[in-house]
Amino acid sequence: MLVAFSVAPSGSSDPADSTGSVSDAVAAAVAVVRDSGLPNRTDSMFTTIEGSWEECMDVVRRACDAVGQYGPRVSLVLKADIRPGFTGELEAKVTRLGEAVTRHTGQGS
């Protein structure tokens, strides 16, 4: 399965810096993801991981715990693609999309 998630601290004790950034808290979550050994990708909005249901949910829980150290409340947004029997989809889906774009537009990604 693929799980795309975004986690950030929230609550009354503001964990953000003077610019509103919560990058330190998010970095703690991303460190959990990278240390997990699961295939992963982080962009400006989400981190996506690939693994079994149990593996992915464990990483999401631990990432939330890490962010929880930065404030009294944690906000989590999660989207999952549950497709039993498929692996390597973190890269394969992007490859298939690039091929489809090329077919439709004659241009690569």
Helices and strands as residue ranges (DSSP letters): E 2-10, H 23-36, E 40-42, E 47-50, H 53-68, E 73-81, H 89-105
